[in-house]
Amino acid sequence: ALASFSMDLGRFNEAEQFYNKAADVDRENAAYYWSEFAVNYRAKAPVVMEKFLDDKTKDMIAQKALSYALKAIDLTKDDAKRLLQ
């Protein structure tokens, strides 16, 4: 609840910490917490950061969201690159 509330407020670093803490405590459902963070961060961060949204910031947001999505499915960046070629 605190993680999604922080996300809704645009407090992304705080939300990230809460999602990771939940994943640490509830290892069985860790993938769900990481995937939820990935999807919500990708959707909400550009809206909150609209004033600063240049290409570099867009890439940073996408990169962080993608890293959590990969973590959720237990796939390394190198394996993802290999599979997408």
Backbone as numpy.savetxt, mean C-alpha at the origin, in Angstrom:
# Nx Ny Nz CAx CAy CAz Cx Cy Cz
-9.34 -1.01 12.22 -10.16 0.18 12.22 -9.30 1.44 12.22
-8.25 1.45 13.04 -7.37 2.62 13.07 -6.63 2.80 11.75
-6.29 1.70 11.11 -5.58 1.77 9.84 -6.44 2.43 8.77
-7.67 1.97 8.62 -8.54 2.54 7.59 -8.96 3.97 7.95
-9.13 4.26 9.24 -9.45 5.62 9.67 -8.30 6.57 9.33
-7.08 6.15 9.61 -5.90 6.96 9.27 -5.81 7.17 7.76
-6.11 6.12 7.01 -6.09 6.22 5.55 -7.11 7.25 5.08
-8.32 7.19 5.64 -9.37 8.13 5.26 -8.99 9.58 5.58
-8.19 9.77 6.63 -7.74 11.12 7.00 -6.53 11.58 6.19
-6.00 10.70 5.35 -4.82 11.05 4.57 -3.53 10.94 5.36
-3.55 10.25 6.46 -2.36 10.04 7.29 -1.74 8.70 6.88
-1.09 8.71 5.74 -0.67 7.47 5.10 0.46 6.76 5.84
1.41 7.49 6.39 2.49 6.84 7.14 1.93 6.14 8.38
1.01 6.80 9.04 0.36 6.22 10.21 -0.45 4.99 9.81
-1.20 5.11 8.73 -2.00 3.98 8.24 -1.10 2.79 7.91
0.01 3.07 7.26 0.94 2.01 6.89 1.44 1.28 8.14
1.76 2.03 9.17 2.21 1.41 10.43 1.12 0.54 11.05
-0.11 1.03 11.03 -1.23 0.25 11.60 -1.49 -1.02 10.79
-1.46 -0.92 9.46 -1.67 -2.11 8.63 -0.56 -3.13 8.88
0.68 -2.68 8.98 1.78 -3.60 9.24 1.69 -4.21 10.64
1.27 -3.43 11.61 1.11 -3.96 12.96 0.01 -5.02 12.98
-1.09 -4.76 12.29 -2.17 -5.75 12.20 -1.67 -7.03 11.53
-0.87 -6.87 10.48 -0.33 -8.04 9.78 0.62 -8.83 10.68
1.38 -8.15 11.52 2.28 -8.83 12.45 1.51 -9.61 13.51
0.44 -9.01 14.00 -0.36 -9.64 15.05 -1.20 -10.80 14.49
-1.74 -10.61 13.32 -2.64 -11.59 12.70 -1.99 -12.14 11.43
-0.95 -12.94 11.59 -0.16 -13.44 10.46 -1.01 -14.23 9.46
-2.03 -14.90 9.95 -2.89 -15.69 9.08 -3.60 -14.83 8.03
-3.88 -13.60 8.38 -4.59 -12.68 7.48 -3.72 -11.52 7.01
-2.42 -11.64 7.16 -1.50 -10.56 6.79 -1.69 -10.12 5.35
-1.87 -11.06 4.45 -2.03 -10.72 3.03 -3.22 -9.79 2.80
-4.27 -9.97 3.56 -5.45 -9.11 3.41 -5.15 -7.68 3.85
-4.41 -7.54 4.93 -4.05 -6.19 5.40 -3.16 -5.48 4.38
-2.17 -6.20 3.85 -1.26 -5.59 2.88 -1.98 -5.25 1.57
-2.88 -6.13 1.13 -3.60 -5.83 -0.11 -4.56 -4.66 0.09
-5.18 -4.59 1.25 -6.07 -3.46 1.54 -5.29 -2.15 1.55
-4.11 -2.17 2.16 -3.28 -0.97 2.15 -2.93 -0.59 0.72
-2.52 -1.56 -0.08 -2.11 -1.29 -1.47 -3.23 -0.63 -2.26
-4.40 -1.20 -2.21 -5.54 -0.69 -2.98 -5.97 0.69 -2.49
-6.10 0.84 -1.18 -6.55 2.12 -0.63 -5.51 3.22 -0.82
-4.25 2.89 -0.65 -3.19 3.90 -0.84 -3.18 4.37 -2.28
-3.28 3.44 -3.22 -3.26 3.79 -4.65 -4.46 4.65 -5.02
-5.59 4.41 -4.37 -6.80 5.18 -4.67 -6.84 6.54 -3.97
-6.39 6.59 -2.73 -6.58 7.80 -1.92 -5.41 8.76 -1.90
-4.20 8.26 -2.00 -3.03 9.15 -1.92 -3.02 10.20 -3.03
-3.33 9.84 -4.29 -3.33 10.89 -5.32 -4.35 12.00 -5.06
-5.46 11.66 -4.45 -6.49 12.66 -4.14 -5.98 13.62 -3.06
-5.40 13.06 -2.00 -4.90 13.88 -0.89 -3.70 14.70 -1.32
-2.84 14.12 -2.15 -1.60 14.79 -2.57 -1.76 15.56 -3.88
-2.99 15.88 -4.23 -3.30 16.50 -5.53 -2.43 17.72 -5.84
-2.17 18.55 -4.85 -1.37 19.76 -5.07 0.07 19.46 -5.47
0.56 18.31 -5.04 1.96 17.95 -5.27 2.10 16.81 -6.26
1.05 16.54 -7.03 1.00 15.34 -7.85 1.68 15.51 -9.20
3.00 15.45 -9.19 3.75 15.44 -10.44 4.04 13.98 -10.80
4.72 13.76 -11.90 4.98 12.39 -12.35 5.79 11.59 -11.33
6.74 12.25 -10.69 7.58 11.57 -9.70 6.74 11.10 -8.51
5.82 11.95 -8.06 4.96 11.59 -6.93 4.00 10.48 -7.32
3.44 10.54 -8.52 2.57 9.47 -9.00 3.31 8.14 -9.02
4.55 8.17 -9.50 5.36 6.95 -9.54 5.64 6.43 -8.14
5.93 7.33 -7.21 6.20 6.93 -5.83 4.97 6.25 -5.21
3.80 6.80 -5.46 2.56 6.22 -4.94 2.34 4.84 -5.55
2.48 4.74 -6.85 2.27 3.46 -7.53 3.28 2.42 -7.07
4.52 2.85 -6.88 5.57 1.92 -6.45 5.28 1.36 -5.06
4.86 2.21 -4.14 4.56 1.74 -2.79 3.35 0.80 -2.81
2.32 1.18 -3.54 1.13 0.34 -3.63 1.48 -1.02 -4.24
2.28 -0.99 -5.29 2.67 -2.24 -5.94 3.52 -3.11 -5.03
4.41 -2.50 -4.26 5.25 -3.30 -3.36 4.39 -4.02 -2.31
3.33 -3.37 -1.82 2.44 -4.03 -0.86 1.57 -5.08 -1.54
1.15 -4.84 -2.77 0.38 -5.86 -3.50 1.23 -7.11 -3.71
2.49 -6.91 -4.08 3.39 -8.05 -4.26 3.63 -8.77 -2.94
3.77 -8.02 -1.88 3.96 -8.61 -0.55 2.74 -9.45 -0.18
1.56 -8.96 -0.53 0.32 -9.67 -0.21 0.23 -11.02 -0.91
0.77 -11.10 -2.11 0.73 -12.38 -2.84 2.05 -13.13 -2.75
2.93 -12.67 -1.87 4.21 -13.32 -1.60 5.02 -13.52 -2.88
5.21 -12.41 -3.60 5.95 -12.43 -4.86 7.01 -11.34 -4.82
8.23 -11.70 -5.18 9.31 -10.71 -5.20 9.19 -9.84 -6.44
9.84 -8.69 -6.42 9.85 -7.81 -7.59 10.46 -8.51 -8.79
11.55 -9.23 -8.56 12.21 -9.94 -9.66 11.31 -11.02 -10.26
10.60 -11.75 -9.42 9.68 -12.77 -9.93 8.53 -12.12 -10.70
8.04 -11.00 -10.21 6.96 -10.29 -10.91 7.43 -9.82 -12.28
8.64 -9.26 -12.36 9.19 -8.82 -13.65 9.30 -9.99 -14.61
9.81 -11.11 -14.09 9.99 -12.30 -14.93 8.64 -12.79 -15.45
7.64 -12.82 -14.60 6.33 -13.31 -14.99 5.61 -12.38 -15.97
5.91 -11.10 -15.90 5.23 -10.13 -16.76 5.89 -9.95 -18.12
7.02 -10.58 -18.33 7.71 -10.43 -19.62 7.11 -11.33 -20.67
